[in-house]
Amino acid sequence: MGNQLPGTIGVGAGALNAANDSTVGAPWAGFVTAGSADIDSGLEPMAGRVVTRVERDWNPTPAPNTEPIDVRAADLNELAQALSRLPEAGEGGGGLRSDAVPSGISAEVTITLHGHLVNRAVRWIGYDNASPAAKAHWDSVLAKLKRHEQRHMDIAIEEGDALALLLVGHKIGSHPTLSDKVSAANDAIKRRQVDLDSPGESDHGRKPGHRYGDCNIDPAIK
């Protein structure tokens, strides 16, 4: 096989940090995640109010950022070289944030979680002029890359769904706080994303034969 196509782009060890309700990102190597808003620290109205419902902005239908990553190349060789200059060749994942606890005196509280989901891949500008063999090869590679990115996004959704269940019954003002629980869920997302991209697993989508791997370009195909 020729040059390898990297798997994903996003953040991990230098993850996004959300302060209050803001989210700021920076590239790293594997997925997208985020910190949590400071949602129930300090004095909350009617401490002891209970979370009885959790809304999720990805439920029932996730709406991730899918804007393609455009790369111009005349053939697979140029495409492989162009991709080698990128940090990664796709972006998948997400990071959890909660809206602030709503003010009020009601004993029952509804919390809204945001997933900040991303599921992006390379779009080859030049594909239409490529040979049938090159197109077929790229179609295969791209399908595997999209499967890899989908798995990154699914991990974020799985942990978000688990967090939503965990938050039901949470008493406002208790410890660990809502913010603590959201942060712990983001930590779990990060651990699982790093594990997926580890050399022992998909190696950022490069590992041959892996369920979320085989994202490798053969630049010799003309």
Secondary structure, 3 states (H helix, E strand, C coil): CCCECCCCCCCCCCCCEEECCEEECCCCCCCECCCCCCCCCCCCCCCCCEEEEEEECCCCCCCCECCCEEEECCCHHHHHHHHHCCCCCEEEECCCEECCCCCCCCCEEEEEEECCCEEEEEEEECHHHCCHHHHHHHHHHHHHHHHHHHHHHHHHHHHHHHHHHHHCCCECCCCCCHHHHHHHHHHHHHHHHHHHHCCCCCCCCCCCCCCCCCCECCCCCC
